[in-house]
Amino acid sequence: MLSDNEKILVTRSSMPDFDEYVEEIRPLWESAWLTNMGVLHEKLHDELIDYLQVPGLTMFSNGHMALEMALDAMKLSGEVITTPFSFSSTTHAITRNGLTPVFCDINPDNYTIDADKIEELITEKTTAIVPVHVYGNICDVEKIDKIAKKHGLKVIYDAAHAFGVKYKGRGIGNYGDASMFSFHATKVFNTIEGGAVSYNDKDFEKVLRYLKNFGITDKENVDYIGGNAKMNEFQAAMGICNLRHIEREIGKRRKVVERYIERLDGVCGLIIQKPQEGVESNYAYFPLVVDNYKISRNGLYDLLAENNIFARKYFYPLITDYNCYRESFKDVKLPVAKRISDNVLTLPCYADLSLDTVDRICDIILGVK
Ligand SMILES: *Cc1c(COP(=O)(O)O)cnc(C)c1O
């Protein structure tokens, strides 16, 4: 069997130098303050506000709880329009809040929610839209904003893939009523596990702060039915270290993506995503859609695996095809999402992936007879 070092996986966590991390956590042995919004938590919070250029930010134990609690804090009811082409977390966060997801198809250019198909799904029960910035591609934030204003809906973005992305020079977390970022180990920026919600409304901050700490408002009062989703000091320390090197990491990802594009752009039967106008990308993922190529998506997946390269069928299956949702959504028609999901493969993409390996992956793909 191969060791993990010989396998090329779809992603690999960014790590600071060991000594750098140790220096960051050393003071914790003096203070013995390990969680509950400690010094490192507050430091990372301020640094992230700066980096993401957002007016307000609350950090969480992970991205999923950040999204679940953001939806909770909005006091929504009824139906929420979202996309089936995402990670399970997006729909689970809606459903676990007692809300009904209503699935909108995606657009074929960047795989985000098709803003032109949102309005036809709005009913008198609709209270919010939860779009996803898929692979770091941004949604049509302007069109979504117009629709939301016209119909009085909240917009909560799943921005798990979009850390550091800017649109027209503005941090992506400024759009909509709130955005959730994931700092999971596999994401562009990680705090081991972690996440955050950004927002404009300062009152929102209080509610989120209490919700993630059991709803406790002071020593003798519990005003909200909260949970526990606080980021601890070891997570924050990892974030402080990783944030120091984020520009370099994104720069290295950029080189990986540029090499893929150089090798694969214009090849008949292979579709790669086009850079979006006005968007400063974080190069989070490199999806390839296999469209009448010499080999199928599944064939290509197997061929790469035979060469110790483990791409991911990401996002396959669609959320509407999960065992836990299939029965409820069997009549929903989502032709574009279905086609992309059946044919997409995300190729290895991370900061430390060598360009030689990218070339080797491209050689295998292009060498198919
Ligand atoms: C990673 C991810 C999440 C969940 O984030 P965690 O930090 O892993 O809880 C939610 N949505 C999308 C699209 C993701 O990729």
The ligand as a MOL file (V3000), in Angstrom:
LIG
                    3D

  0  0  0     0  0            999 V3000
M  V30 BEGIN CTAB
M  V30 COUNTS 15 15 0 0 0
M  V30 BEGIN ATOM
M  V30 1 C -16.8940 23.3090 4.1120 0
M  V30 2 C -18.2530 23.7760 3.7560 0
M  V30 3 C -19.2460 24.0240 4.7130 0
M  V30 4 C -19.1070 23.6660 6.1630 0
M  V30 5 O -18.0310 24.2130 6.7950 0
M  V30 6 P -17.3300 23.4690 8.0280 0
M  V30 7 O -16.3620 24.4860 8.5200 0
M  V30 8 O -16.6830 22.2290 7.5050 0
M  V30 9 O -18.3940 23.1660 9.0340 0
M  V30 10 C -20.4550 24.5600 4.2890 0
M  V30 11 N -20.6940 24.8120 2.9960 0
M  V30 12 C -19.7890 24.5700 2.0320 0
M  V30 13 C -20.1100 24.8950 0.6130 0
M  V30 14 C -18.5520 24.0120 2.3820 0
M  V30 15 O -17.6620 23.7130 1.4100 0
M  V30 END ATOM
M  V30 BEGIN BOND
M  V30 1 1 1 2
M  V30 2 1 2 3
M  V30 3 2 2 14
M  V30 4 1 3 4
M  V30 5 2 3 10
M  V30 6 1 4 5
M  V30 7 1 5 6
M  V30 8 2 6 7
M  V30 9 1 6 8
M  V30 10 1 6 9
M  V30 11 1 10 11
M  V30 12 2 11 12
M  V30 13 1 12 13
M  V30 14 1 12 14
M  V30 15 1 14 15
M  V30 END BOND
M  V30 END CTAB
M  END
